[in-house]
Amino acid sequence: MKLQVSKKYANMKPSATREILKATSDPSVIAFAGGSPAVEAFPCEEVKKITAEILEENTVSALVYGVSEGYEPLRETVKAWLKRRNNIGTDDDVVIITAGGTQVMDIATRVLCSEGDTVICEEPSFIGSLNAFRSHGCNLVGVPIDSDGMNIEALEKAIKDNPDARFIYTIPNFQNPGGTTLSLEKRKAMYQLAKENGIAILEDDPYGNLRTEGEDVPAIKTLDEDGIVIYAGSFSKILAPGIRVAYAVVPSSIAGAFTIGKQVSDVHTGVLNQMIVERWFKEYDVDKHIDEIRKIYREKINLMCDMLDEHCPEIEYVRPQGGLFLWAKLPDYVNMLDYCKRLVDNKVAVVPGNAFIVDESKPCNYIRLNFSTPSNENIVKGVKIMAKVIKEYK
């Protein structure tokens, strides 16, 4: 007997990043294909100390089932921190803790969409979110991004052409994979379009705290006077990804449904991990930690960009002001997929750009580069290999 996969999953593809990482687990491979924060940014000693304290003082409390909405002291801490640091959230918003940021996308789609509904998203966009939307049978409509984020004219047309659209998905800060930041003017325009057309906005902001240049731009959620924005944040990029603790700031009108969606997914996020994050806030200066890790990413961004400018002038990209990624356009005479394969043969792994396109059959001559995972030495070495392989096409 052969088990049949559902129609929704039959045509879905696994994350290209994860598949490439499997194929390049060899430690000699330079991983420009990853998406993990720099390991030197992890507060390892603090986490070891905090975990030992919790297990010594509150072993049972850390190991039992938790509340679906999240560990209450952490929810209160996150709500206060977001309000103080970014002016995010109102008395009418509810903070719900999730197991990673992608779970927010999954639950939000589960709550807001019926099968066949449309989600409008940036193109390119994060493959994990695209697959979450697809898994619920949604129709995806991509809107191109400019150097300052989603093209508003194209967004307006997409909304007009798709009156059944349920929400707009955006990664406004240091977009994955584009590296771009949505301007304040465009944030205001997007919110106004959503409000006028009765569409929600799902604002995915895992990288906002990793700004290395320029000034912070207010979140779309700070504009939300109508309860139409769901804001997603994560501790994966400022604490550690293995902790798997993230959060959603949702309007109270859908908080009950969101909680049920969470229960259907996993009942609750691990209590021990939530307690670690809460005590980290209590015992350490998180804002100071963020300032310190920004220095790490500033050095890595500048190193990769400077190396590309020197050794790969044929490659075009928008220099990001933070985040983890570069979206690099190869010259027209270079076949993108062939180039990716040749790089792997030369011990460098990158992600093919078509993995981030709504319709993967569209022509795409981009690759995504990650500068946070590799060491500085490997950034230098890897870019030189990229340059060598490009010269093979001339």
N, C-alpha and C positions, 0 to 999 in steps of 0.2 A: 504493500500500500504506500502511495506517495502522498504526503501531506500537501494540501493546497494553501498557498499563501493568499491572503486577502488582496482584493483589487488595489486597495490603497497602498499596500506594501510591495506588490509584485514588481512595480517599475521604479521603486526607490533605490538609490545607490548609497553605499556607505560613505562616510566622510572621507574625502580624498586625502585630507591631512592625516587622519588616523591610518589609512591604508599605506600611505607613503612612509609614515613613521614605523609601521610594522616591517616594511620591506627594507628599511634602512636602520635597523636596530644595531647594526655594526657600529661600535664606538668610534671607528675610524672615519665614519661618514660625518661631514659637517652639516648640521641640521639647520638650514634656513627654512625648513618646512614646518617647524613647530609653532606653538602658540602659547607656550608656558612662560611665566615670568622668569626673570633672571634668578637663579638659585641663590646668588649672593645677596638678594634682596629679602630672602626669607628670615624672619626673626626666630631662628631655630632655638637659641638658648632660652628666649622668653617663653616659647611654646613648651619646651621641656619642663621648665619650672612651673608654669601654670598648670599643665596637665598633671604633674605630680601632686600639686596642692589640691586640685579638685578630687583626684582619686583617693587622696589621703583623708580629706574632709567630708566629701559628699559622694562616696562611691555608689551607693544605691540610687541616689537622685540622678546621677549621670548615666545610669545603665537601664533605667526603666523607660516605658513608653512616655512620649511627650505629647504636648498639646499640638494639634494640627497647625494652628496659626503661628506657633513658634514659642520658644522659651521666653516667658514674659519679661524678665529683666533685660534680655537682649533686645526685644522689640522696643522697649522703652528707651534703651540706650541708643539704638539706631535712629529712632524717631527724633530724639533730641539732637543727636549729632548732625543729621541731615538738615534740620532746621537751622542750627547754629552755623554750620559750615557752608551750606548751599541754598538756604532759604527754601528747601523743598518740603512740601507737605503742609496740610492745613488741619484744623480740628475735624474736618469732614473726611480725612484720609485715614486709611488703616495700613499699618505695616505688617506684612506677613513674611515669615522666614521660609526660604526654600532651599532645596539641595542643589545649589548651583544656579547660575543665571539662566541657562537654557530651560530649566524647569519653569521659569516664569513665562517663557514663550509658549511652552506646551500648555500650561494651565490657562493662560490668557486666551489661546486659540480654542481650547476646549469650552471655555465659558462664553466667548463672544461669537463663535462661528458655528454654523450648521454646515454639513457636508455640501460642497458646491459653492459656498460663499467665496467672495474674493478678498484677498489680502494684497494691499499695495505696498511694495517694498523697494528699497534702493537696489539698483543693479549696477555693479556687483553687490553681494551681501553675504553675510555669514552663513555658511553651509549648514551649520547646526540648526539655526533658526528656520532656514528654508525647508529643511527636512521635517522640522516640527510642524510647520504649517501644512506641508504635503501629507503628513501622517494623519491629519484630520480631514483629508479630502478637499482642501482648499484650492481654489484657482489662484495662481500667483501672477501678479502684473508688476513687471519691473519698471522702475523709473530711473533714468541715467543720473549719475552724479557729476557735478562740476568740481572745480577746485575748492569751492566753498560749500559743498554738500549737494543734496538733492536738487535737481532742476525743477523750479517751482512751476514754470509754464507746462512742463511735461507732467508734473503731478496734477495740475488742474485738469489737463486733458484726460489723464487716467481716471480721475474721479468722475468726470463727465461721461466717459465711455463705460464706466462700471458702477452704475448706481447701486448695485448690490454690495459694494465694498463695505467690509465691516470695520477694518482698521488700517492705519498706515503704520508700517514698521520702519523705524529709523535707528541707526547707531550714530548719534550726533557728534560725538567726540572721538577723533582719531579712528575713523570708521574702519571696520574689518570687512574687506581687505584694503579699502581704498586709501586709508591713512588721512582722509580729509576731515575737516571740522565744519559742521553746519553753522553758517553765520547767524548772528542774532536776528538780522532782517529776515532771513529765510525761516528761522524758527517761528517768528511772529506770523509770517505768511502761511506756514504750514498749519499752525494752530487755528488761524482764522478760517482757512479752507475746511478744516475738519469740523469746526463749529458750525459753519454755514451749511454743511452737507450731512450733518448727523453721523459723523464717522469718529471712531476712537483713534487715539494715537498710542502706540506701544513704543515707549522711549527706552531703548536698551543702552545703558551707560556703564559698561564694565571698565572703561579706560579713562574716564574723566579725571580721576585723581592722579593720572600719570602724565600730566602736562609738564613739558620741559621748556617751552618757550611761550611767550605771549601771555595774554590775560585770559582767565576763565570766562566762559560765556554762560550766562544763566541757562539753566535747564528749561526745556519746554514745560516741564511740570510746574515751574514757578509762575507760568502764565495761566495756569489752569483754574479758571473761576467757574467752570461749568461741569467739572467732574467727568472729563472725557479722556484724561491722560493716565495711563498706567506707567509708572516709572520702575525700571529694573536696575538694581545695582548688585555688586558682588564683592566679597572679600578675597576672591581667588587671586586678584592682581595686586592687592596691597598687603595681604597676609600670606596665604599659600593656597594653591589650587586644590591640593589634596584634602583640605578641610571641608570643601563642598558646602559652604555656607554663603547664601546670597539672600536677597530680599526684594520684595515688591511693595511699592507704595500705591495702593489702589483706592479708588473712590469708594466710600462706604456703601453706595448703592449696589455694588457688585461683590463686596467683601464676603458675604455669605456664600454666594455661588463659587467664588474663588477658593474658599476654604474647602468646600465639597470637592472641587476639582483637585485640590491638594490631597485630600483623603483618598480619592480614587487612584491617585498616582503612587503615593508612598506612605500614607497615614501621617508621618511627621518626619522632619529632618533630625538627624542624629543629635541627641541631647548633649552628649559629651562635647561634640564639636561646637555646638552653640554656646555652651558654658565656657569653652576656651576663648571664643571670640569676645564674649561679654567681659570676662576677667581681664583679657588683654586691654580692653578699653579702660577698665577700672584701675589697673596697675601701671599702665604705660601711657606715654604721650603719643597717641596715634597720629596726630597731625605732624608732630616732629618726625616720626618714622616716615610718613609720606614725603616730607621735604627731603629726607635723606635718600630714599630710593629714587626720587626724581633725578638726583645727581647721577646715579648709575645709568638710568635710561638716557639722560642727556648725552653722556659720553658715548653710549652705544649707537644712538641715532646719528650723531655727528660723525662717528667713525665710519659707519656703513655708507652714509651719504657721501662723505668725502672720498672714500675708496671708489665708489661707483663713478663719481665725477671724474676721478683721475684715470681709472682703468677701463671703465665701460661708458664712455661718453655717448655711445649709440643708444643707451637705455634711457628712456624718459620716465620721470616720476614726479609726484608732488612731495616736497620735503615735509614730513609731518611735524607737528609741534608737540607730539607726545604719542602715547600708545605703544604698540608692539610691532607694527607692520609697515612695509612699503609695498605699494602697488606699482609694479615696474612694467613698462611697455617695451617690448622687444622691437627691434627694427623689422620692417616689413619682409625683408629677405630671410629672416630667421623663422623656421617653423617651430611654434611654441612647444607642442608635445614632443617633437623630436629633440628639441633643446633640453627639455626636462629629462628625457631619457639619457641623453649624452652626459648631462651633469651627474646623474646617479652613477653612471659608469666611471665618472671621475671623482666619485666620493663626495658629491655635494647634492643635497636634497632641497628642492623648492616645490611649491604647490602650483600645479597648472591653473591658470586663471579661469578656465571654463568651469571649474568646480564651484565657482561663486556666482555663476550666471543663472538666471531663472530658467532660460532655455539653453541647456548645455550644447545644443546643436549649433548655436550661433557661433560665427567666427570670433575668436578671441586670441589676441597676441600678447596677453599679459601674464605675469607670474606674480605670486605673492611671496615676499621675503620677510622673514622674521629676524630681528636683530637682538631680541632679549635672551633667547636660549643659548646661542653659541658664545664662546669666550671671545674676548677682543682679538686674541691671536687667530682664532678660527674665522672671525669676520674678515680679517685681512687676507688670510689664505684663501678663503672661499670666494671672495670677490675676484681675486686674481685668477682663480680657476674659471669663474664665469667669463672673464675677459678672454681667456685662452680659447674656450669652447666657441665663443661668438666669432672669433677670428677664423675658425674652421669653415664658416659659411661664406667667407669673402673669396 
